[in-house]
Amino acid sequence: MKKEQAKKDLLNQFVLAIDDVGKYSELGVFLSSYQEKLTKNQLKGIEIPRFTDGVSKVVRKSHQGVPKSVTKLISMINNRGILNGFGLGLRML
């Protein structure tokens, strides 16, 4: 039950972040693709650091600001990865 609530909270945070950056902005499209992965239970393992790196890449490329909702989303996803046993050590490879 707790896991389902965490997933629901994460999906809600995706909605807030996408609304803040704009659904059709480059970052909004990127976030939407990862929201879909979460819905299909595909947001795990190597996808977690790819998400963080992808957000950074899109923000640098588009010179778009990062709202607090996106920062919170990144934090929630990183926390999810750590709690699921996917540590930060793999990022060093």
Biopython code that builds the backbone (N, CA, C, O; Angstrom):
import numpy as np
from Bio.PDB.StructureBuilder import StructureBuilder

atoms = [
    (1, "MET", "N", (0.821, -1.198, 0.000)),
    (1, "MET", "CA", (0.000, 0.000, 0.000)),
    (1, "MET", "C", (0.868, 1.266, 0.000)),
    (1, "MET", "O", (0.573, 2.237, -0.697)),
    (2, "LYS", "N", (1.943, 1.233, 0.797)),
    (2, "LYS", "CA", (2.824, 2.388, 0.874)),
    (2, "LYS", "C", (3.507, 2.646, -0.465)),
    (2, "LYS", "O", (3.712, 3.794, -0.859)),
    (3, "LYS", "N", (3.855, 1.565, -1.155)),
    (3, "LYS", "CA", (4.502, 1.680, -2.459)),
    (3, "LYS", "C", (3.566, 2.319, -3.486)),
    (3, "LYS", "O", (3.986, 3.145, -4.297)),
    (4, "GLU", "N", (2.306, 1.928, -3.441)),
    (4, "GLU", "CA", (1.308, 2.502, -4.364)),
    (4, "GLU", "C", (1.112, 3.994, -4.097)),
    (4, "GLU", "O", (0.953, 4.779, -5.032)),
    (5, "GLN", "N", (1.122, 4.385, -2.815)),
    (5, "GLN", "CA", (0.967, 5.799, -2.466)),
    (5, "GLN", "C", (2.176, 6.593, -2.960)),
    (5, "GLN", "O", (2.031, 7.711, -3.454)),
    (6, "ALA", "N", (3.368, 6.008, -2.826)),
    (6, "ALA", "CA", (4.580, 6.682, -3.302)),
    (6, "ALA", "C", (4.526, 6.883, -4.812)),
    (6, "ALA", "O", (4.914, 7.937, -5.317)),
    (7, "LYS", "N", (4.046, 5.876, -5.526)),
    (7, "LYS", "CA", (3.929, 5.990, -6.983)),
    (7, "LYS", "C", (2.900, 7.060, -7.349)),
    (7, "LYS", "O", (3.110, 7.837, -8.281)),
    (8, "LYS", "N", (1.792, 7.097, -6.614)),
    (8, "LYS", "CA", (0.757, 8.097, -6.871)),
    (8, "LYS", "C", (1.302, 9.510, -6.610)),
    (8, "LYS", "O", (1.038, 10.436, -7.377)),
    (9, "ASP", "N", (2.062, 9.662, -5.525)),
    (9, "ASP", "CA", (2.667, 10.961, -5.220)),
    (9, "ASP", "C", (3.643, 11.383, -6.315)),
    (9, "ASP", "O", (3.702, 12.553, -6.695)),
    (10, "LEU", "N", (4.399, 10.423, -6.811)),
    (10, "LEU", "CA", (5.360, 10.708, -7.873)),
    (10, "LEU", "C", (4.652, 11.104, -9.168)),
    (10, "LEU", "O", (5.081, 12.031, -9.854)),
    (11, "LEU", "N", (3.577, 10.406, -9.497)),
    (11, "LEU", "CA", (2.794, 10.768, -10.686)),
    (11, "LEU", "C", (2.203, 12.171, -10.549)),
    (11, "LEU", "O", (2.182, 12.936, -11.513)),
    (12, "ASN", "N", (1.724, 12.506, -9.351)),
    (12, "ASN", "CA", (1.193, 13.854, -9.107)),
    (12, "ASN", "C", (2.281, 14.909, -9.266)),
    (12, "ASN", "O", (2.026, 15.996, -9.786)),
    (13, "GLN", "N", (3.490, 14.590, -8.819)),
    (13, "GLN", "CA", (4.595, 15.535, -8.956)),
    (13, "GLN", "C", (4.977, 15.708, -10.423)),
    (13, "GLN", "O", (5.346, 16.808, -10.836)),
    (14, "PHE", "N", (4.896, 14.647, -11.210)),
    (14, "PHE", "CA", (5.124, 14.763, -12.657)),
    (14, "PHE", "C", (4.124, 15.747, -13.262)),
    (14, "PHE", "O", (4.504, 16.596, -14.068)),
    (15, "VAL", "N", (2.864, 15.641, -12.884)),
    (15, "VAL", "CA", (1.823, 16.529, -13.414)),
    (15, "VAL", "C", (2.141, 17.981, -13.064)),
    (15, "VAL", "O", (2.043, 18.864, -13.916)),
    (16, "LEU", "N", (2.521, 18.224, -11.812)),
    (16, "LEU", "CA", (2.856, 19.590, -11.386)),
    (16, "LEU", "C", (4.056, 20.124, -12.161)),
    (16, "LEU", "O", (4.052, 21.271, -12.610)),
    (17, "ALA", "N", (5.079, 19.293, -12.317)),
    (17, "ALA", "CA", (6.289, 19.729, -13.019)),
    (17, "ALA", "C", (6.000, 20.013, -14.495)),
    (17, "ALA", "O", (6.471, 21.010, -15.041)),
    (18, "ILE", "N", (5.236, 19.147, -15.129)),
    (18, "ILE", "CA", (4.902, 19.346, -16.548)),
    (18, "ILE", "C", (4.063, 20.611, -16.720)),
    (18, "ILE", "O", (4.260, 21.361, -17.676)),
    (19, "ASP", "N", (3.143, 20.846, -15.811)),
    (19, "ASP", "CA", (2.347, 22.077, -15.876)),
    (19, "ASP", "C", (3.224, 23.315, -15.724)),
    (19, "ASP", "O", (3.006, 24.321, -16.399)),
    (20, "ASP", "N", (4.220, 23.240, -14.834)),
    (20, "ASP", "CA", (5.093, 24.397, -14.598)),
    (20, "ASP", "C", (5.988, 24.724, -15.791)),
    (20, "ASP", "O", (6.238, 25.896, -16.074)),
    (21, "VAL", "N", (6.470, 23.702, -16.490)),
    (21, "VAL", "CA", (7.393, 23.963, -17.611)),
    (21, "VAL", "C", (6.677, 24.080, -18.945)),
    (21, "VAL", "O", (7.256, 24.568, -19.916)),
    (22, "GLY", "N", (5.433, 23.641, -19.008)),
    (22, "GLY", "CA", (4.682, 23.669, -20.258)),
    (22, "GLY", "C", (4.741, 22.313, -20.927)),
    (22, "GLY", "O", (5.820, 21.762, -21.150)),
    (23, "LYS", "N", (3.591, 21.786, -21.242)),
    (23, "LYS", "CA", (3.495, 20.434, -21.799)),
    (23, "LYS", "C", (4.254, 20.276, -23.103)),
    (23, "LYS", "O", (4.775, 19.198, -23.388)),
    (24, "TYR", "N", (4.324, 21.338, -23.902)),
    (24, "TYR", "CA", (4.926, 21.235, -25.225)),
    (24, "TYR", "C", (6.349, 21.805, -25.291)),
    (24, "TYR", "O", (6.956, 21.849, -26.361)),
    (25, "SER", "N", (6.870, 22.237, -24.146)),
    (25, "SER", "CA", (8.270, 22.670, -24.130)),
    (25, "SER", "C", (9.146, 21.431, -24.229)),
    (25, "SER", "O", (8.676, 20.310, -24.030)),
    (26, "GLU", "N", (10.409, 21.638, -24.534)),
    (26, "GLU", "CA", (11.319, 20.496, -24.668)),
    (26, "GLU", "C", (11.394, 19.711, -23.351)),
    (26, "GLU", "O", (11.383, 18.480, -23.351)),
    (27, "LEU", "N", (11.469, 20.432, -22.245)),
    (27, "LEU", "CA", (11.523, 19.766, -20.940)),
    (27, "LEU", "C", (10.196, 19.087, -20.617)),
    (27, "LEU", "O", (10.182, 18.007, -20.027)),
    (28, "GLY", "N", (9.094, 19.701, -20.993)),
    (28, "GLY", "CA", (7.777, 19.103, -20.762)),
    (28, "GLY", "C", (7.607, 17.790, -21.513)),
    (28, "GLY", "O", (7.055, 16.831, -20.974)),
    (29, "VAL", "N", (8.075, 17.743, -22.743)),
    (29, "VAL", "CA", (8.006, 16.514, -23.539)),
    (29, "VAL", "C", (8.884, 15.430, -22.911)),
    (29, "VAL", "O", (8.488, 14.267, -22.831)),
    (30, "PHE", "N", (10.074, 15.822, -22.469)),
    (30, "PHE", "CA", (10.976, 14.878, -21.811)),
    (30, "PHE", "C", (10.333, 14.318, -20.540)),
    (30, "PHE", "O", (10.354, 13.109, -20.310)),
    (31, "LEU", "N", (9.765, 15.198, -19.720)),
    (31, "LEU", "CA", (9.123, 14.748, -18.480)),
    (31, "LEU", "C", (7.935, 13.836, -18.776)),
    (31, "LEU", "O", (7.710, 12.856, -18.066)),
    (32, "SER", "N", (7.185, 14.156, -19.814)),
    (32, "SER", "CA", (6.034, 13.328, -20.191)),
    (32, "SER", "C", (6.466, 11.912, -20.570)),
    (32, "SER", "O", (5.781, 10.941, -20.250)),
    (33, "SER", "N", (7.605, 11.805, -21.253)),
    (33, "SER", "CA", (8.080, 10.467, -21.642)),
    (33, "SER", "C", (8.438, 9.644, -20.404)),
    (33, "SER", "O", (8.183, 8.440, -20.368)),
    (34, "TYR", "N", (9.020, 10.278, -19.399)),
    (34, "TYR", "CA", (9.358, 9.550, -18.179)),
    (34, "TYR", "C", (8.126, 9.299, -17.311)),
    (34, "TYR", "O", (8.083, 8.321, -16.565)),
    (35, "GLN", "N", (7.142, 10.163, -17.403)),
    (35, "GLN", "CA", (5.885, 9.925, -16.699)),
    (35, "GLN", "C", (5.231, 8.650, -17.244)),
    (35, "GLN", "O", (4.672, 7.850, -16.493)),
    (36, "GLU", "N", (5.315, 8.484, -18.546)),
    (36, "GLU", "CA", (4.772, 7.284, -19.183)),
    (36, "GLU", "C", (5.534, 6.034, -18.739)),
    (36, "GLU", "O", (4.934, 4.985, -18.502)),
    (37, "LYS", "N", (6.864, 6.151, -18.627)),
    (37, "LYS", "CA", (7.659, 5.012, -18.147)),
    (37, "LYS", "C", (7.255, 4.633, -16.724)),
    (37, "LYS", "O", (7.173, 3.449, -16.396)),
    (38, "LEU", "N", (7.004, 5.627, -15.885)),
    (38, "LEU", "CA", (6.582, 5.342, -14.515)),
    (38, "LEU", "C", (5.237, 4.639, -14.511)),
    (38, "LEU", "O", (5.028, 3.697, -13.747)),
    (39, "THR", "N", (4.330, 5.087, -15.355)),
    (39, "THR", "CA", (3.008, 4.474, -15.451)),
    (39, "THR", "C", (3.117, 3.005, -15.853)),
    (39, "THR", "O", (2.343, 2.169, -15.385)),
    (40, "LYS", "N", (4.078, 2.694, -16.719)),
    (40, "LYS", "CA", (4.266, 1.317, -17.183)),
    (40, "LYS", "C", (5.248, 0.536, -16.314)),
    (40, "LYS", "O", (5.673, -0.556, -16.691)),
    (41, "ASN", "N", (5.610, 1.084, -15.155)),
    (41, "ASN", "CA", (6.569, 0.466, -14.226)),
    (41, "ASN", "C", (7.936, 0.223, -14.859)),
    (41, "ASN", "O", (8.597, -0.767, -14.545)),
    (42, "GLN", "N", (8.357, 1.108, -15.734)),
    (42, "GLN", "CA", (9.655, 0.970, -16.390)),
    (42, "GLN", "C", (10.688, 1.951, -15.846)),
    (42, "GLN", "O", (11.815, 2.003, -16.340)),
    (43, "LEU", "N", (10.313, 2.729, -14.833)),
    (43, "LEU", "CA", (11.235, 3.728, -14.273)),
    (43, "LEU", "C", (11.982, 3.108, -13.102)),
    (43, "LEU", "O", (11.620, 3.294, -11.940)),
    (44, "LYS", "N", (13.025, 2.374, -13.434)),
    (44, "LYS", "CA", (13.847, 1.734, -12.405)),
    (44, "LYS", "C", (15.207, 1.430, -12.986)),
    (44, "LYS", "O", (15.425, 1.575, -14.188)),
    (45, "GLY", "N", (16.103, 1.016, -12.149)),
    (45, "GLY", "CA", (17.447, 0.676, -12.591)),
    (45, "GLY", "C", (18.169, 1.845, -13.224)),
    (45, "GLY", "O", (18.196, 2.944, -12.670)),
    (46, "ILE", "N", (18.742, 1.612, -14.360)),
    (46, "ILE", "CA", (19.578, 2.608, -15.045)),
    (46, "ILE", "C", (18.761, 3.824, -15.501)),
    (46, "ILE", "O", (19.337, 4.882, -15.756)),
    (47, "GLU", "N", (17.453, 3.697, -15.606)),
    (47, "GLU", "CA", (16.621, 4.821, -16.040)),
    (47, "GLU", "C", (16.636, 5.972, -15.031)),
    (47, "GLU", "O", (16.395, 7.122, -15.400)),
    (48, "ILE", "N", (16.914, 5.673, -13.776)),
    (48, "ILE", "CA", (16.888, 6.722, -12.750)),
    (48, "ILE", "C", (18.013, 7.742, -12.961)),
    (48, "ILE", "O", (17.725, 8.938, -13.021)),
    (49, "PRO", "N", (19.277, 7.328, -13.075)),
    (49, "PRO", "CA", (20.300, 8.345, -13.361)),
    (49, "PRO", "C", (20.154, 8.954, -14.757)),
    (49, "PRO", "O", (20.535, 10.104, -14.972)),
    (50, "ARG", "N", (19.609, 8.196, -15.696)),
    (50, "ARG", "CA", (19.371, 8.760, -17.033)),
    (50, "ARG", "C", (18.362, 9.903, -16.972)),
    (50, "ARG", "O", (18.476, 10.881, -17.711)),
    (51, "PHE", "N", (17.377, 9.773, -16.088)),
    (51, "PHE", "CA", (16.381, 10.833, -15.935)),
    (51, "PHE", "C", (17.050, 12.124, -15.480)),
    (51, "PHE", "O", (16.855, 13.179, -16.083)),
    (52, "THR", "N", (17.842, 12.034, -14.408)),
    (52, "THR", "CA", (18.511, 13.219, -13.874)),
    (52, "THR", "C", (19.444, 13.831, -14.910)),
    (52, "THR", "O", (19.448, 15.046, -15.107)),
    (53, "ASP", "N", (20.227, 12.999, -15.563)),
    (53, "ASP", "CA", (21.147, 13.497, -16.590)),
    (53, "ASP", "C", (20.390, 14.110, -17.767)),
    (53, "ASP", "O", (20.813, 15.116, -18.336)),
    (54, "GLY", "N", (19.264, 13.488, -18.122)),
    (54, "GLY", "CA", (18.449, 13.996, -19.228)),
    (54, "GLY", "C", (17.853, 15.357, -18.931)),
    (54, "GLY", "O", (17.835, 16.233, -19.795)),
    (55, "VAL", "N", (17.364, 15.540, -17.709)),
    (55, "VAL", "CA", (16.818, 16.853, -17.328)),
    (55, "VAL", "C", (17.917, 17.909, -17.418)),
    (55, "VAL", "O", (17.695, 18.995, -17.954)),
    (56, "SER", "N", (19.094, 17.591, -16.897)),
    (56, "SER", "CA", (20.215, 18.545, -16.950)),
    (56, "SER", "C", (20.573, 18.903, -18.389)),
    (56, "SER", "O", (20.812, 20.068, -18.706)),
    (57, "LYS", "N", (20.607, 17.903, -19.245)),
    (57, "LYS", "CA", (20.962, 18.121, -20.655)),
    (57, "LYS", "C", (19.935, 19.012, -21.353)),
    (57, "LYS", "O", (20.302, 19.936, -22.079)),
    (58, "VAL", "N", (18.650, 18.733, -21.133)),
    (58, "VAL", "CA", (17.589, 19.531, -21.765)),
    (58, "VAL", "C", (17.632, 20.970, -21.263)),
    (58, "VAL", "O", (17.472, 21.909, -22.043)),
    (59, "VAL", "N", (17.845, 21.140, -19.971)),
    (59, "VAL", "CA", (17.876, 22.489, -19.394)),
    (59, "VAL", "C", (19.055, 23.278, -19.945)),
    (59, "VAL", "O", (18.913, 24.453, -20.285)),
    (60, "ARG", "N", (20.218, 22.639, -20.034)),
    (60, "ARG", "CA", (21.391, 23.335, -20.586)),
    (60, "ARG", "C", (21.185, 23.696, -22.052)),
    (60, "ARG", "O", (21.541, 24.791, -22.487)),
    (61, "LYS", "N", (20.611, 22.772, -22.806)),
    (61, "LYS", "CA", (20.423, 22.976, -24.247)),
    (61, "LYS", "C", (19.407, 24.079, -24.536)),
    (61, "LYS", "O", (19.614, 24.912, -25.419)),
    (62, "SER", "N", (18.316, 24.075, -23.788)),
    (62, "SER", "CA", (17.235, 25.020, -24.080)),
    (62, "SER", "C", (17.324, 26.312, -23.275)),
    (62, "SER", "O", (16.514, 27.219, -23.464)),
    (63, "HIS", "N", (18.300, 26.398, -22.381)),
    (63, "HIS", "CA", (18.451, 27.572, -21.512)),
    (63, "HIS", "C", (17.162, 27.879, -20.762)),
    (63, "HIS", "O", (16.801, 29.037, -20.552)),
    (64, "GLN", "N", (16.486, 26.818, -20.367)),
    (64, "GLN", "CA", (15.211, 26.935, -19.665)),
    (64, "GLN", "C", (15.468, 26.869, -18.167)),
    (64, "GLN", "O", (16.301, 26.089, -17.705)),
    (65, "GLY", "N", (14.759, 27.682, -17.421)),
    (65, "GLY", "CA", (14.877, 27.629, -15.975)),
    (65, "GLY", "C", (14.257, 26.350, -15.420)),
    (65, "GLY", "O", (13.466, 25.686, -16.092)),
    (66, "VAL", "N", (14.626, 26.016, -14.191)),
    (66, "VAL", "CA", (14.110, 24.805, -13.562)),
    (66, "VAL", "C", (13.233, 25.204, -12.385)),
    (66, "VAL", "O", (13.739, 25.682, -11.370)),
    (67, "PRO", "N", (11.926, 25.013, -12.509)),
    (67, "PRO", "CA", (11.033, 25.334, -11.387)),
    (67, "PRO", "C", (11.268, 24.386, -10.210)),
    (67, "PRO", "O", (11.831, 23.303, -10.374)),
    (68, "LYS", "N", (10.834, 24.803, -9.036)),
    (68, "LYS", "CA", (10.979, 23.976, -7.834)),
    (68, "LYS", "C", (10.293, 22.622, -7.998)),
    (68, "LYS", "O", (10.759, 21.622, -7.453)),
    (69, "SER", "N", (9.202, 22.582, -8.736)),
    (69, "SER", "CA", (8.487, 21.317, -8.915)),
    (69, "SER", "C", (9.349, 20.282, -9.634)),
    (69, "SER", "O", (9.257, 19.088, -9.348)),
    (70, "VAL", "N", (10.185, 20.737, -10.566)),
    (70, "VAL", "CA", (11.074, 19.818, -11.291)),
    (70, "VAL", "C", (12.202, 19.361, -10.362)),
    (70, "VAL", "O", (12.579, 18.189, -10.363)),
    (71, "THR", "N", (12.730, 20.284, -9.580)),
    (71, "THR", "CA", (13.773, 19.934, -8.617)),
    (71, "THR", "C", (13.253, 18.915, -7.611)),
    (71, "THR", "O", (13.953, 17.962, -7.269)),
    (72, "LYS", "N", (12.033, 19.116, -7.140)),
    (72, "LYS", "CA", (11.426, 18.169, -6.197)),
    (72, "LYS", "C", (11.211, 16.812, -6.873)),
    (72, "LYS", "O", (11.416, 15.770, -6.250)),
    (73, "LEU", "N", (10.804, 16.823, -8.130)),
    (73, "LEU", "CA", (10.606, 15.579, -8.878)),
    (73, "LEU", "C", (11.920, 14.802, -8.994)),
    (73, "LEU", "O", (11.941, 13.587, -8.797)),
    (74, "ILE", "N", (12.998, 15.488, -9.309)),
    (74, "ILE", "CA", (14.312, 14.839, -9.402)),
    (74, "ILE", "C", (14.672, 14.214, -8.060)),
    (74, "ILE", "O", (15.153, 13.082, -8.001)),
    (75, "SER", "N", (14.441, 14.945, -7.002)),
    (75, "SER", "CA", (14.736, 14.441, -5.665)),
    (75, "SER", "C", (13.912, 13.198, -5.340)),
    (75, "SER", "O", (14.432, 12.231, -4.784)),
    (76, "MET", "N", (12.639, 13.226, -5.683)),
    (76, "MET", "CA", (11.760, 12.089, -5.408)),
    (76, "MET", "C", (12.194, 10.857, -6.199)),
    (76, "MET", "O", (12.155, 9.740, -5.682)),
    (77, "ILE", "N", (12.603, 11.055, -7.440)),
    (77, "ILE", "CA", (13.025, 9.926, -8.266)),
    (77, "ILE", "C", (14.348, 9.357, -7.763)),
    (77, "ILE", "O", (14.521, 8.139, -7.713)),
    (78, "ASN", "N", (15.284, 10.233, -7.389)),
    (78, "ASN", "CA", (16.550, 9.748, -6.839)),
    (78, "ASN", "C", (16.313, 8.987, -5.539)),
    (78, "ASN", "O", (16.941, 7.956, -5.298)),
    (79, "ASN", "N", (15.417, 9.488, -4.710)),
    (79, "ASN", "CA", (15.075, 8.816, -3.457)),
    (79, "ASN", "C", (14.478, 7.447, -3.748)),
    (79, "ASN", "O", (14.802, 6.467, -3.077)),
    (80, "ARG", "N", (13.613, 7.381, -4.738)),
    (80, "ARG", "CA", (13.003, 6.104, -5.135)),
    (80, "ARG", "C", (14.079, 5.100, -5.548)),
    (80, "ARG", "O", (14.000, 3.923, -5.195)),
    (81, "GLY", "N", (15.076, 5.561, -6.291)),
    (81, "GLY", "CA", (16.151, 4.686, -6.727)),
    (81, "GLY", "C", (16.980, 4.165, -5.571)),
    (81, "GLY", "O", (17.349, 2.990, -5.545)),
    (82, "ILE", "N", (17.273, 5.026, -4.621)),
    (82, "ILE", "CA", (18.064, 4.614, -3.467)),
    (82, "ILE", "C", (17.280, 3.635, -2.612)),
    (82, "ILE", "O", (17.834, 2.641, -2.142)),
    (83, "LEU", "N", (15.989, 3.906, -2.404)),
    (83, "LEU", "CA", (15.169, 3.014, -1.593)),
    (83, "LEU", "C", (14.966, 1.657, -2.252)),
    (83, "LEU", "O", (14.755, 0.656, -1.568)),
    (84, "ASN", "N", (15.028, 1.622, -3.575)),
    (84, "ASN", "CA", (14.870, 0.358, -4.291)),
    (84, "ASN", "C", (16.195, -0.374, -4.469)),
    (84, "ASN", "O", (16.269, -1.358, -5.206)),
    (85, "GLY", "N", (17.239, 0.101, -3.799)),
    (85, "GLY", "CA", (18.516, -0.594, -3.833)),
    (85, "GLY", "C", (19.409, -0.223, -4.991)),
    (85, "GLY", "O", (20.437, -0.863, -5.211)),
    (86, "PHE", "N", (19.039, 0.796, -5.732)),
    (86, "PHE", "CA", (19.872, 1.228, -6.851)),
    (86, "PHE", "C", (20.701, 2.410, -6.375)),
    (86, "PHE", "O", (20.265, 3.559, -6.463)),
    (87, "GLY", "N", (21.893, 2.127, -5.873)),
    (87, "GLY", "CA", (22.747, 3.163, -5.289)),
    (87, "GLY", "C", (23.372, 4.061, -6.322)),
    (87, "GLY", "O", (23.218, 3.861, -7.527)),
    (88, "LEU", "N", (24.074, 5.048, -5.834)),
    (88, "LEU", "CA", (24.701, 6.026, -6.723)),
    (88, "LEU", "C", (26.019, 5.525, -7.295)),
    (88, "LEU", "O", (26.567, 6.151, -8.203)),
    (89, "GLY", "N", (26.543, 4.409, -6.788)),
    (89, "GLY", "CA", (27.814, 3.890, -7.253)),
    (89, "GLY", "C", (27.837, 3.576, -8.736)),
    (89, "GLY", "O", (28.872, 3.735, -9.384)),
    (90, "LEU", "N", (26.716, 3.133, -9.287)),
    (90, "LEU", "CA", (26.648, 2.774, -10.691)),
    (90, "LEU", "C", (26.886, 3.980, -11.601)),
    (90, "LEU", "O", (27.332, 3.824, -12.737)),
    (91, "ARG", "N", (26.590, 5.172, -11.105)),
    (91, "ARG", "CA", (26.797, 6.372, -11.917)),
    (91, "ARG", "C", (28.264, 6.610, -12.205)),
    (91, "ARG", "O", (28.596, 7.328, -13.149)),
    (92, "MET", "N", (29.142, 6.030, -11.423)),
    (92, "MET", "CA", (30.567, 6.249, -11.607)),
    (92, "MET", "C", (31.139, 5.414, -12.761)),
    (92, "MET", "O", (32.259, 5.670, -13.203)),
    (93, "LEU", "N", (30.407, 4.444, -13.242)),
    (93, "LEU", "CA", (30.904, 3.581, -14.318)),
    (93, "LEU", "C", (31.045, 4.338, -15.624)),
    (93, "LEU", "O", (31.451, 3.760, -16.632)),
]
sb = StructureBuilder()
sb.init_structure("model")
sb.init_model(0)
sb.init_chain("A")
sb.init_seg("    ")
for serial, (resi, resn, name, xyz) in enumerate(atoms, 1):
    if name == "N":
        sb.init_residue(resn, " ", resi, " ")
    sb.init_atom(name, np.array(xyz, "f"), 0.0, 1.0, " ", f" {name:<3s}", serial, name[0])
structure = sb.get_structure()
